[in-house]
């Protein structure tokens, strides 16, 4: 089952699936590419069960699911993993360019300098 659908700035369609990985579909040429988690390949997507997809203002593609957050390097097809093992419900980029992750254990904000997600506490 498809759980999330996203169209990026180039018109490429991305489909996150429940236990089916990530599918990239380019409507311009009809090409399809599948990304699956492979425990033997640390550069593969970290989970096959996806819940959210986001392209940030720099053009980076972020994918979240039941296993953490993954950032795709579009040139190499490899993924960088964040918050491995976490259940990611949503990703959001605010007007200031900060990336947020909603999880079953709270809200996290991406620290771009440290290149990691940090638990966010509301001071109110």
VMD Tcl script that builds the backbone (N, CA, C; Angstrom):
set m [mol new atoms 372]
animate dup $m
set s [atomselect $m all]
$s set {name element resname resid chain x y z} {
  {N N UNK 1 A 0.833 -1.182 0.000}
  {CA C UNK 1 A 0.000 0.000 0.000}
  {C C UNK 1 A 0.881 1.251 0.000}
  {N N UNK 2 A 0.470 2.251 -0.758}
  {CA C UNK 2 A 1.183 3.523 -0.778}
  {C C UNK 2 A 0.712 4.366 0.402}
  {N N UNK 3 A 1.659 4.900 1.169}
  {CA C UNK 3 A 1.314 5.665 2.367}
  {C C UNK 3 A 1.550 7.163 2.206}
  {N N UNK 4 A 2.414 7.556 1.265}
  {CA C UNK 4 A 2.675 8.979 1.060}
  {C C UNK 4 A 3.094 9.212 -0.389}
  {N N UNK 5 A 2.665 10.343 -0.936}
  {CA C UNK 5 A 2.972 10.707 -2.320}
  {C C UNK 5 A 3.491 12.135 -2.320}
  {N N UNK 6 A 4.564 12.376 -3.092}
  {CA C UNK 6 A 5.159 13.706 -3.123}
  {C C UNK 6 A 5.655 14.003 -4.531}
  {N N UNK 7 A 5.427 15.216 -5.004}
  {CA C UNK 7 A 5.976 15.655 -6.283}
  {C C UNK 7 A 7.022 16.723 -6.006}
  {N N UNK 8 A 8.265 16.497 -6.471}
  {CA C UNK 8 A 9.329 17.455 -6.188}
  {C C UNK 8 A 9.327 18.608 -7.195}
  {N N UNK 9 A 10.264 19.539 -7.024}
  {CA C UNK 9 A 10.303 20.751 -7.846}
  {C C UNK 9 A 10.576 20.464 -9.320}
  {N N UNK 10 A 11.182 19.308 -9.614}
  {CA C UNK 10 A 11.470 18.935 -10.996}
  {C C UNK 10 A 10.313 18.161 -11.638}
  {N N UNK 11 A 9.244 17.938 -10.870}
  {CA C UNK 11 A 8.089 17.206 -11.384}
  {C C UNK 11 A 8.171 15.707 -11.191}
  {N N UNK 12 A 9.233 15.235 -10.545}
  {CA C UNK 12 A 9.383 13.802 -10.273}
  {C C UNK 12 A 8.432 13.409 -9.138}
  {N N UNK 13 A 7.780 12.277 -9.314}
  {CA C UNK 13 A 6.848 11.763 -8.306}
  {C C UNK 13 A 7.568 10.753 -7.419}
  {N N UNK 14 A 7.299 10.819 -6.124}
  {CA C UNK 14 A 7.882 9.908 -5.137}
  {C C UNK 14 A 6.740 9.237 -4.386}
  {N N UNK 15 A 6.830 7.928 -4.247}
  {CA C UNK 15 A 5.798 7.154 -3.569}
  {C C UNK 15 A 6.437 6.373 -2.428}
  {N N UNK 16 A 6.006 6.662 -1.212}
  {CA C UNK 16 A 6.449 5.898 -0.053}
  {C C UNK 16 A 5.445 4.800 0.203}
  {N N UNK 17 A 5.945 3.595 0.446}
  {CA C UNK 17 A 5.055 2.451 0.589}
  {C C UNK 17 A 5.203 1.821 1.965}
  {N N UNK 18 A 4.167 1.127 2.375}
  {CA C UNK 18 A 4.175 0.388 3.637}
  {C C UNK 18 A 4.836 -0.954 3.360}
  {N N UNK 19 A 6.031 -1.117 3.822}
  {CA C UNK 19 A 6.854 -2.317 3.619}
  {C C UNK 19 A 7.316 -2.485 2.177}
  {N N UNK 20 A 7.132 -1.466 1.334}
  {CA C UNK 20 A 7.508 -1.576 -0.075}
  {C C UNK 20 A 8.578 -0.610 -0.533}
  {N N UNK 21 A 9.208 0.122 0.412}
  {CA C UNK 21 A 10.285 1.036 0.058}
  {C C UNK 21 A 9.819 2.313 -0.613}
  {N N UNK 22 A 10.729 2.934 -1.329}
  {CA C UNK 22 A 10.501 4.214 -1.995}
  {C C UNK 22 A 10.556 4.016 -3.500}
  {N N UNK 23 A 9.597 4.602 -4.199}
  {CA C UNK 23 A 9.566 4.522 -5.660}
  {C C UNK 23 A 9.685 5.934 -6.220}
  {N N UNK 24 A 10.578 6.101 -7.191}
  {CA C UNK 24 A 10.769 7.364 -7.898}
  {C C UNK 24 A 10.221 7.172 -9.314}
  {N N UNK 25 A 9.298 8.052 -9.714}
  {CA C UNK 25 A 8.722 7.963 -11.059}
  {C C UNK 25 A 8.886 9.308 -11.745}
  {N N UNK 26 A 9.529 9.301 -12.920}
  {CA C UNK 26 A 9.707 10.520 -13.693}
  {C C UNK 26 A 8.699 10.503 -14.844}
  {N N UNK 27 A 7.649 11.332 -14.771}
  {CA C UNK 27 A 6.628 11.328 -15.822}
  {C C UNK 27 A 7.134 11.833 -17.173}
  {N N UNK 28 A 8.271 12.562 -17.183}
  {CA C UNK 28 A 8.799 13.089 -18.440}
  {C C UNK 28 A 9.298 11.982 -19.366}
  {N N UNK 29 A 9.925 10.957 -18.783}
  {CA C UNK 29 A 10.435 9.867 -19.622}
  {C C UNK 29 A 9.864 8.496 -19.240}
  {N N UNK 30 A 8.980 8.458 -18.250}
  {CA C UNK 30 A 8.348 7.209 -17.845}
  {C C UNK 30 A 9.240 6.281 -17.044}
  {N N UNK 31 A 10.399 6.775 -16.595}
  {CA C UNK 31 A 11.324 5.912 -15.860}
  {C C UNK 31 A 10.909 5.747 -14.398}
  {N N UNK 32 A 11.249 4.589 -13.861}
  {CA C UNK 32 A 10.947 4.235 -12.476}
  {C C UNK 32 A 12.210 3.722 -11.800}
  {N N UNK 33 A 12.375 4.069 -10.537}
  {CA C UNK 33 A 13.477 3.522 -9.758}
  {C C UNK 33 A 12.938 3.162 -8.379}
  {N N UNK 34 A 13.344 1.994 -7.881}
  {CA C UNK 34 A 12.916 1.530 -6.566}
  {C C UNK 34 A 14.099 1.581 -5.607}
  {N N UNK 35 A 13.827 2.033 -4.385}
  {CA C UNK 35 A 14.835 2.042 -3.328}
  {C C UNK 35 A 14.314 1.147 -2.205}
  {N N UNK 36 A 15.107 0.135 -1.850}
  {CA C UNK 36 A 14.737 -0.788 -0.783}
  {C C UNK 36 A 15.829 -0.812 0.275}
  {N N UNK 37 A 15.427 -1.073 1.504}
  {CA C UNK 37 A 16.381 -1.238 2.583}
  {C C UNK 37 A 17.116 -2.562 2.414}
  {N N UNK 38 A 18.424 -2.501 2.575}
  {CA C UNK 38 A 19.261 -3.695 2.481}
  {C C UNK 38 A 20.210 -3.695 3.681}
  {N N UNK 39 A 20.018 -4.620 4.625}
  {CA C UNK 39 A 20.871 -4.645 5.822}
  {C C UNK 39 A 22.363 -4.787 5.507}
  {N N UNK 40 A 22.690 -5.296 4.342}
  {CA C UNK 40 A 24.089 -5.479 3.942}
  {C C UNK 40 A 24.690 -4.208 3.332}
  {N N UNK 41 A 23.839 -3.197 3.073}
  {CA C UNK 41 A 24.286 -1.968 2.413}
  {C C UNK 41 A 23.926 -0.765 3.278}
  {N N UNK 42 A 24.921 -0.190 3.946}
  {CA C UNK 42 A 24.667 0.939 4.855}
  {C C UNK 42 A 24.235 2.206 4.124}
  {N N UNK 43 A 24.410 2.260 2.796}
  {CA C UNK 43 A 23.990 3.428 2.016}
  {C C UNK 43 A 22.577 3.274 1.458}
  {N N UNK 44 A 21.930 2.125 1.735}
  {CA C UNK 44 A 20.554 1.940 1.262}
  {C C UNK 44 A 19.602 2.680 2.192}
  {N N UNK 45 A 18.364 2.855 1.766}
  {CA C UNK 45 A 17.355 3.498 2.603}
  {C C UNK 45 A 17.212 2.686 3.896}
  {N N UNK 46 A 16.975 3.366 5.002}
  {CA C UNK 46 A 17.000 2.699 6.304}
  {C C UNK 46 A 15.770 1.891 6.664}
  {N N UNK 47 A 14.691 2.063 5.922}
  {CA C UNK 47 A 13.461 1.336 6.212}
  {C C UNK 47 A 12.651 1.167 4.932}
  {N N UNK 48 A 11.864 0.122 4.882}
  {CA C UNK 48 A 10.957 -0.086 3.749}
  {C C UNK 48 A 9.548 0.398 4.051}
  {N N UNK 49 A 9.294 0.817 5.293}
  {CA C UNK 49 A 7.974 1.314 5.676}
  {C C UNK 49 A 8.059 2.821 5.861}
  {N N UNK 50 A 7.508 3.560 4.877}
  {CA C UNK 50 A 7.654 5.012 4.823}
  {C C UNK 50 A 6.340 5.724 5.117}
  {N N UNK 51 A 6.450 6.884 5.767}
  {CA C UNK 51 A 5.268 7.645 6.157}
  {C C UNK 51 A 5.266 9.079 5.650}
  {N N UNK 52 A 6.424 9.620 5.266}
  {CA C UNK 52 A 6.484 11.038 4.902}
  {C C UNK 52 A 7.676 11.314 3.986}
  {N N UNK 53 A 7.490 12.250 3.050}
  {CA C UNK 53 A 8.523 12.650 2.101}
  {C C UNK 53 A 8.531 14.174 2.017}
  {N N UNK 54 A 9.721 14.769 1.932}
  {CA C UNK 54 A 9.834 16.222 1.852}
  {C C UNK 54 A 11.079 16.596 1.049}
  {N N UNK 55 A 10.931 17.572 0.167}
  {CA C UNK 55 A 12.080 18.173 -0.499}
  {C C UNK 55 A 12.313 19.532 0.151}
  {N N UNK 56 A 13.504 19.754 0.695}
  {CA C UNK 56 A 13.750 21.038 1.351}
  {C C UNK 56 A 14.128 22.109 0.325}
  {N N UNK 57 A 14.298 23.330 0.786}
  {CA C UNK 57 A 14.527 24.452 -0.141}
  {C C UNK 57 A 15.841 24.333 -0.896}
  {N N UNK 58 A 16.773 23.523 -0.395}
  {CA C UNK 58 A 18.040 23.321 -1.108}
  {C C UNK 58 A 17.923 22.222 -2.164}
  {N N UNK 59 A 16.775 21.524 -2.187}
  {CA C UNK 59 A 16.575 20.449 -3.153}
  {C C UNK 59 A 16.867 19.064 -2.611}
  {N N UNK 60 A 17.258 18.972 -1.339}
  {CA C UNK 60 A 17.519 17.662 -0.735}
  {C C UNK 60 A 16.189 16.947 -0.482}
  {N N UNK 61 A 16.166 15.650 -0.746}
  {CA C UNK 61 A 14.968 14.848 -0.517}
  {C C UNK 61 A 15.130 14.085 0.787}
  {N N UNK 62 A 14.149 14.260 1.684}
  {CA C UNK 62 A 14.128 13.611 2.988}
  {C C UNK 62 A 12.955 12.644 3.016}
  {N N UNK 63 A 13.176 11.462 3.584}
  {CA C UNK 63 A 12.146 10.441 3.676}
  {C C UNK 63 A 12.132 9.914 5.106}
  {N N UNK 64 A 10.948 9.837 5.697}
  {CA C UNK 64 A 10.838 9.321 7.058}
  {C C UNK 64 A 9.907 8.132 7.116}
  {N N UNK 65 A 10.109 7.323 8.132}
  {CA C UNK 65 A 9.256 6.158 8.297}
  {C C UNK 65 A 9.534 5.435 9.593}
  {N N UNK 66 A 9.128 4.167 9.638}
  {CA C UNK 66 A 9.286 3.366 10.843}
  {C C UNK 66 A 10.708 2.801 10.882}
  {N N UNK 67 A 11.653 3.668 11.141}
  {CA C UNK 67 A 13.052 3.280 11.161}
  {C C UNK 67 A 13.960 4.487 11.061}
  {N N UNK 68 A 13.373 5.687 11.098}
  {CA C UNK 68 A 14.179 6.897 11.090}
  {C C UNK 68 A 13.981 7.763 9.866}
  {N N UNK 69 A 14.921 8.689 9.691}
  {CA C UNK 69 A 14.902 9.659 8.599}
  {C C UNK 69 A 16.068 9.348 7.671}
  {N N UNK 70 A 15.836 9.507 6.384}
  {CA C UNK 70 A 16.854 9.241 5.371}
  {C C UNK 70 A 16.925 10.423 4.424}
  {N N UNK 71 A 18.149 10.899 4.133}
  {CA C UNK 71 A 18.337 11.961 3.146}
  {C C UNK 71 A 19.014 11.345 1.925}
  {N N UNK 72 A 18.363 11.506 0.777}
  {CA C UNK 72 A 18.863 10.915 -0.456}
  {C C UNK 72 A 19.892 11.810 -1.125}
  {N N UNK 73 A 21.031 11.234 -1.484}
  {CA C UNK 73 A 21.994 11.899 -2.343}
  {C C UNK 73 A 21.582 11.520 -3.763}
  {N N UNK 74 A 20.978 12.439 -4.478}
  {CA C UNK 74 A 20.411 12.119 -5.798}
  {C C UNK 74 A 21.476 11.732 -6.820}
  {N N UNK 75 A 22.692 12.212 -6.636}
  {CA C UNK 75 A 23.750 11.891 -7.598}
  {C C UNK 75 A 24.267 10.466 -7.431}
  {N N UNK 76 A 24.359 9.996 -6.195}
  {CA C UNK 76 A 24.908 8.659 -5.951}
  {C C UNK 76 A 23.823 7.613 -5.693}
  {N N UNK 77 A 22.603 8.069 -5.352}
  {CA C UNK 77 A 21.539 7.124 -5.007}
  {C C UNK 77 A 21.685 6.549 -3.613}
  {N N UNK 78 A 22.599 7.121 -2.819}
  {CA C UNK 78 A 22.805 6.628 -1.457}
  {C C UNK 78 A 22.050 7.497 -0.452}
  {N N UNK 79 A 21.831 6.939 0.723}
  {CA C UNK 79 A 21.079 7.615 1.773}
  {C C UNK 79 A 21.948 7.822 2.999}
  {N N UNK 80 A 21.746 8.964 3.661}
  {CA C UNK 80 A 22.329 9.213 4.975}
  {C C UNK 80 A 21.208 9.035 5.984}
  {N N UNK 81 A 21.491 8.366 7.086}
  {CA C UNK 81 A 20.461 8.023 8.072}
  {C C UNK 81 A 20.531 8.948 9.284}
  {N N UNK 82 A 19.359 9.281 9.784}
  {CA C UNK 82 A 19.204 10.079 10.993}
  {C C UNK 82 A 18.154 9.410 11.875}
  {N N UNK 83 A 18.342 9.495 13.160}
  {CA C UNK 83 A 17.368 8.981 14.130}
  {C C UNK 83 A 16.991 7.526 13.841}
  {N N UNK 84 A 17.970 6.701 13.542}
  {CA C UNK 84 A 17.714 5.298 13.223}
  {C C UNK 84 A 16.915 4.625 14.332}
  {N N UNK 85 A 15.917 3.867 13.939}
  {CA C UNK 85 A 15.067 3.159 14.883}
  {C C UNK 85 A 13.856 3.955 15.337}
  {N N UNK 86 A 13.817 5.261 15.061}
  {CA C UNK 86 A 12.680 6.095 15.471}
  {C C UNK 86 A 11.505 5.932 14.512}
  {N N UNK 87 A 10.318 6.133 15.028}
  {CA C UNK 87 A 9.114 6.100 14.195}
  {C C UNK 87 A 8.762 7.533 13.818}
  {N N UNK 88 A 9.030 7.891 12.567}
  {CA C UNK 88 A 8.832 9.251 12.067}
  {C C UNK 88 A 7.440 9.340 11.452}
  {N N UNK 89 A 6.646 10.282 11.933}
  {CA C UNK 89 A 5.281 10.451 11.438}
  {C C UNK 89 A 5.175 11.571 10.414}
  {N N UNK 90 A 5.990 12.619 10.581}
  {CA C UNK 90 A 5.902 13.739 9.639}
  {C C UNK 90 A 7.215 14.509 9.592}
  {N N UNK 91 A 7.446 15.143 8.434}
  {CA C UNK 91 A 8.574 16.048 8.235}
  {C C UNK 91 A 8.019 17.376 7.749}
  {N N UNK 92 A 8.623 18.481 8.188}
  {CA C UNK 92 A 8.132 19.813 7.833}
  {C C UNK 92 A 9.312 20.778 7.785}
  {N N UNK 93 A 9.315 21.662 6.792}
  {CA C UNK 93 A 10.309 22.734 6.733}
  {C C UNK 93 A 9.599 24.055 6.985}
  {N N UNK 94 A 10.063 24.800 7.992}
  {CA C UNK 94 A 9.407 26.067 8.320}
  {C C UNK 94 A 9.918 27.196 7.428}
  {N N UNK 95 A 9.345 28.390 7.596}
  {CA C UNK 95 A 9.671 29.524 6.731}
  {C C UNK 95 A 11.113 29.976 6.876}
  {N N UNK 96 A 11.762 29.620 7.979}
  {CA C UNK 96 A 13.163 29.964 8.177}
  {C C UNK 96 A 14.130 28.925 7.641}
  {N N UNK 97 A 13.589 27.819 7.100}
  {CA C UNK 97 A 14.432 26.770 6.539}
  {C C UNK 97 A 14.812 25.673 7.516}
  {N N UNK 98 A 14.240 25.711 8.724}
  {CA C UNK 98 A 14.523 24.644 9.688}
  {C C UNK 98 A 13.666 23.428 9.369}
  {N N UNK 99 A 14.261 22.267 9.489}
  {CA C UNK 99 A 13.570 21.011 9.240}
  {C C UNK 99 A 13.143 20.409 10.573}
  {N N UNK 100 A 11.869 19.994 10.632}
  {CA C UNK 100 A 11.285 19.430 11.841}
  {C C UNK 100 A 10.823 17.998 11.570}
  {N N UNK 101 A 10.911 17.178 12.615}
  {CA C UNK 101 A 10.443 15.796 12.522}
  {C C UNK 101 A 9.494 15.515 13.676}
  {N N UNK 102 A 8.286 15.067 13.325}
  {CA C UNK 102 A 7.328 14.639 14.329}
  {C C UNK 102 A 7.447 13.130 14.500}
  {N N UNK 103 A 7.617 12.689 15.743}
  {CA C UNK 103 A 7.784 11.265 16.025}
  {C C UNK 103 A 6.773 10.838 17.082}
  {N N UNK 104 A 6.705 9.546 17.335}
  {CA C UNK 104 A 5.792 9.091 18.395}
  {C C UNK 104 A 6.347 9.463 19.771}
  {N N UNK 105 A 7.617 9.909 19.833}
  {CA C UNK 105 A 8.232 10.298 21.100}
  {C C UNK 105 A 8.509 11.789 21.191}
  {N N UNK 106 A 7.851 12.594 20.352}
  {CA C UNK 106 A 8.016 14.034 20.448}
  {C C UNK 106 A 8.502 14.687 19.178}
  {N N UNK 107 A 8.847 15.952 19.324}
  {CA C UNK 107 A 9.235 16.802 18.210}
  {C C UNK 107 A 10.746 16.987 18.194}
  {N N UNK 108 A 11.343 16.906 16.992}
  {CA C UNK 108 A 12.783 17.063 16.826}
  {C C UNK 108 A 13.043 18.115 15.765}
  {N N UNK 109 A 14.153 18.841 15.952}
  {CA C UNK 109 A 14.554 19.876 14.998}
  {C C UNK 109 A 15.949 19.540 14.478}
  {N N UNK 110 A 16.150 19.734 13.182}
  {CA C UNK 110 A 17.449 19.457 12.584}
  {C C UNK 110 A 18.426 20.568 12.918}
  {N N UNK 111 A 19.559 20.191 13.481}
  {CA C UNK 111 A 20.650 21.124 13.720}
  {C C UNK 111 A 21.579 21.000 12.525}
  {N N UNK 112 A 21.529 21.972 11.611}
  {CA C UNK 112 A 22.283 21.880 10.367}
  {C C UNK 112 A 23.787 21.900 10.601}
  {N N UNK 113 A 24.247 22.634 11.614}
  {CA C UNK 113 A 25.685 22.707 11.891}
  {C C UNK 113 A 26.218 21.354 12.350}
  {N N UNK 114 A 25.444 20.673 13.196}
  {CA C UNK 114 A 25.869 19.370 13.708}
  {C C UNK 114 A 25.371 18.221 12.831}
  {N N UNK 115 A 24.503 18.524 11.864}
  {CA C UNK 115 A 23.939 17.533 10.949}
  {C C UNK 115 A 23.285 16.382 11.708}
  {N N UNK 116 A 22.398 16.764 12.640}
  {CA C UNK 116 A 21.636 15.766 13.391}
  {C C UNK 116 A 20.344 16.385 13.897}
  {N N UNK 117 A 19.423 15.538 14.309}
  {CA C UNK 117 A 18.147 15.997 14.848}
  {C C UNK 117 A 18.219 16.001 16.371}
  {N N UNK 118 A 17.728 17.085 16.971}
  {CA C UNK 118 A 17.789 17.273 18.419}
  {C C UNK 118 A 16.368 17.429 18.955}
  {N N UNK 119 A 16.098 16.779 20.086}
  {CA C UNK 119 A 14.789 16.866 20.720}
  {C C UNK 119 A 14.480 18.322 21.028}
  {N N UNK 120 A 13.284 18.769 20.660}
  {CA C UNK 120 A 12.892 20.162 20.836}
  {C C UNK 120 A 11.936 20.270 22.000}
  {N N UNK 121 A 12.224 21.193 22.918}
  {CA C UNK 121 A 11.351 21.444 24.065}
  {C C UNK 121 A 10.756 22.823 23.908}
  {N N UNK 122 A 9.453 22.913 23.949}
  {CA C UNK 122 A 8.757 24.189 23.851}
  {C C UNK 122 A 8.918 24.951 25.166}
  {N N UNK 123 A 9.464 26.171 25.134}
  {CA C UNK 123 A 9.688 26.910 26.372}
  {C C UNK 123 A 8.404 27.437 27.019}
  {N N UNK 124 A 7.265 27.319 26.341}
  {CA C UNK 124 A 6.006 27.849 26.888}
  {C C UNK 124 A 5.411 26.917 27.932}
}
mol reanalyze $m
mol bondsrecalc $m
mol representation Tube
mol addrep $m
